Amino acid sequence: MESLNTNQKTLAWLNSARGISHGKISKLLEYFGSPKEIWDNFQDEKNNLPFLKAETISYLCKSKNHFEEILLQRLHKEKARIVTIYDKEYPIKLKQINGSPYLLYYKGSLENINNISIAVVGSRKATAYGKWAAEKFTKELTEMGVNIISGLAVGIDTVAHKTALKFSGRTYGIIGCGINVVYPKKNEELFKQISIRGGIITEYPFDMVPVASNFHDRNRIISGLSDGVLVIEAQERSGTLITAGHAADQGREIFAVPGNIDSLYSKGTNSLIRDGAKITASVTDIIEEIHGLKEKVKTPPIDYSKLSATELMIINSIKEGRVTIDELEQTTSIKAGQLLSHLTILEMKGFISQIPGNRFILN
């Protein structure tokens, strides 16, 4: 990025203070009225902000003068960018949830982030069944052009990201640490690949380590960016179920793959199904619930090559609009008895269907 607008530099400046939270930024915006007013008047009003700790105020005052220059250098070095809730590039779906992040850091591109997206999440200690299911569903969704959102954790998340990349799909990894921090370290190469075929996204400032409390908030972004959340495997108390909880609060569709009732890693998913999540045994179960996804299903062309000359004559007559027995008998010169026999066979083969009024249509 060559420069920052006022909203970007102000929110990034606030975000960089470790003692500040989303809620406190909300209070600052309520008090001042806009990011610009915060930037211009923070120094004068610093003694009227009892909700900020003294060390937070001190940090903000000291860091303000050269903040934009330092941040731009860091963004350039890390090949990262920032976007605020005030920018047109900010993800539309994320803007619609409660507690939308004011600022996102990202690597890669947000150009296609508003396309249909499904979060694929699950246990870090995935079973062979869970990994198989994650690969199957991710592959089929990717082939329909669906974005795959996940959390870049080991286990199901990693399988989802890798499968999306394998089949030339677009995937976004939402992390609970700074954009320059690779966690888990074993996924360093995966981070790089996702940055090329999608993006790495976080609301946390540079150098923020992945502390446990970050992941609860991170999960609301995973579900917030998605049209639906597919839970592959989950224990009864897990971060995966927290993501599902955020999805429910945000009005997102929740899909759960059923598992062995005796498996520790299926107790969470089976509980979701009991509580109303859609039981998901095939990608069709997802297609039925996500607006706009049915149109993405590619219907293969019908192969008429193995039909006889007589059968093709009947098919062509139906294509031309001759759809009753009398019309077909007239155009094909096939006697009624033989014609009915051919029509029955074509119907059994799935090429045609009979509708009320003794009429026939192509499937």
Long-range contacts (C-beta under 8 A, 24 or more apart in sequence): 1-72, 1-75, 1-76, 1-81, 1-82, 2-72, 3-72, 4-68, 4-71, 4-72, 4-82, 5-87, 6-35, 6-36, 6-39, 7-35, 7-36, 7-84, 7-86, 7-87, 8-82, 8-83, 8-84, 8-87, 8-103, 9-39, 9-67, 9-68, 9-71, 10-35, 10-36, 10-38, 10-39, 11-35, 11-84, 11-102, 11-103, 12-67, 12-71, 12-82, 12-103, 12-205, 13-39, 13-60, 13-63, 13-64, 13-67, 13-71, 14-38, 14-60, 15-102, 15-103, 15-203, 15-204, 15-205, 16-63, 16-67, 16-71, 16-205, 16-206, 17-56, 17-59, 17-60, 17-63, 18-59, 18-205, 18-208, 19-52, 19-53, 19-55, 19-56, 19-59, 20-52, 20-56, 22-99, 22-101, 22-102, 22-203, 22-217, 24-51, 24-52, 25-102, 27-51, 28-52, 35-84, 35-86, 39-64, 74-206, 78-107, 78-179, 78-180, 78-206, 79-107, 79-195, 80-105, 80-106, 80-107, 80-179, 80-180, 81-105, 81-106, 81-107, 82-106, 83-110, 91-225, 93-117, 93-224, 93-225, 93-226, 93-227, 94-221, 94-224, 94-225, 96-224, 96-250, 97-220, 97-224, 97-250, 98-249, 98-250, 99-220, 100-224, 101-203, 101-221, 103-203, 104-201, 104-202, 104-203, 105-178, 105-179, 105-201, 105-202, 105-203, 105-204, 105-205, 105-206, 106-179, 106-199, 106-200, 106-201, 106-202, 107-179, 107-195, 107-199, 107-200, 108-172, 108-194, 108-195, 108-196, 108-197, 108-198, 108-199, 108-200, 109-198, 109-199, 110-199, 112-147, 112-170, 112-198, 113-147, 113-172, 113-199, 113-225, 115-145, 115-146, 115-147, 115-170, 116-145, 116-146, 116-147, 116-227, 116-290, 116-292, 116-293, 116-296, 117-146, 117-147, 117-148, 117-149, 117-172, 117-225, 117-226, 117-227, 118-146, 118-147, 118-148, 118-149, 118-226, 118-227, 118-228, 118-229, 118-230, 118-286, 118-290, 119-148, 119-149, 119-150, 119-222, 119-223, 119-225, 119-226, 119-228, 119-229, 119-230, 119-243, 119-247, 120-148, 120-149, 120-150, 120-156, 120-157, 120-160, 120-230, 120-232, 121-150, 121-151, 121-156, 121-157, 121-160, 121-222, 121-229, 121-230, 121-231, 121-232, 121-234, 121-240, 121-243, 122-155, 122-156, 122-157, 122-231, 122-232, 122-233, 122-234, 122-240, 123-155, 123-156, 123-232, 123-233, 123-234, 123-235, 123-238, 123-240, 123-265, 124-153, 124-154, 124-155, 124-156, 124-157, 125-155, 125-265, 126-155, 126-156, 126-159, 126-232, 126-233, 126-265, 127-233, 127-263, 127-265, 129-233, 129-259, 129-260, 130-155, 130-156, 130-232, 130-233, 130-259, 130-265, 131-156, 131-159, 133-232, 133-233, 133-257, 134-159, 134-160, 134-163, 134-232, 135-159, 135-163, 137-230, 137-232, 137-257, 137-280, 137-283, 137-286, 138-163, 138-164, 138-167, 138-169, 139-163, 139-166, 139-167, 140-283, 141-169, 141-283, 141-286, 142-167, 142-168, 142-169, 143-167, 143-169, 144-293, 144-296, 144-297, 144-298, 145-169, 145-296, 146-293, 146-296, 147-171, 147-172, 147-198, 148-172, 148-198, 149-174, 149-222, 149-225, 149-226, 150-174, 150-222, 151-175, 151-176, 151-215, 151-218, 151-219, 151-222, 151-239, 151-243, 152-183, 152-187, 152-190, 152-191, 152-194, 152-200, 153-184, 154-184, 154-186, 154-187, 156-232, 156-233, 156-240, 158-187, 158-190, 161-190, 161-194, 162-190, 164-197, 164-198, 165-190, 165-193, 165-194, 165-197, 168-197, 169-197, 170-197, 170-198, 171-197, 171-198, 172-198, 172-199, 172-200, 172-201, 172-225, 173-198, 173-199, 173-200, 173-201, 174-201, 174-202, 174-218, 174-221, 174-222, 174-225, 175-200, 175-201, 175-202, 175-204, 175-210, 175-218, 176-202, 176-204, 176-210, 176-211, 176-214, 176-215, 176-217, 176-218, 177-202, 177-204, 177-208, 177-209, 177-210, 177-214, 178-202, 178-204, 178-205, 178-206, 178-207, 178-208, 178-209, 179-204, 179-206, 180-206, 180-207, 181-207, 181-208, 181-209, 181-210, 183-210, 201-225, 215-239, 216-242, 219-243, 219-246, 220-246, 220-250, 222-246, 223-247, 223-250, 223-252, 224-250, 226-252, 227-252, 227-253, 227-290, 227-291, 228-252, 228-253, 228-254, 228-255, 228-286, 228-289, 228-290, 229-253, 229-254, 229-255, 230-255, 230-256, 230-257, 230-280, 230-286, 231-255, 231-256, 231-257, 231-268, 231-269, 231-272, 231-277, 232-257, 232-269, 233-257, 233-259, 233-265, 233-266, 233-268, 233-269, 234-265, 234-267, 234-268, 234-269, 234-272, 235-264, 235-265, 235-267, 235-268, 236-267, 236-268, 236-271, 237-268, 238-268, 240-268, 241-268, 241-271, 241-272, 244-272, 244-277, 253-278, 253-286, 253-289, 253-290, 254-278, 255-280, 255-285, 255-286, 255-289, 256-280, 257-281, 302-351, 302-363, 304-351, 307-351, 310-334, 310-342, 311-342, 311-345, 311-346, 311-351, 314-339, 314-342, 314-343, 314-346, 315-346, 315-351, 315-352, 315-362, 318-352, 318-360, 318-361, 318-362, 319-362, 323-359, 323-360, 323-361, 324-357, 324-358, 324-359, 324-360, 325-358, 328-360
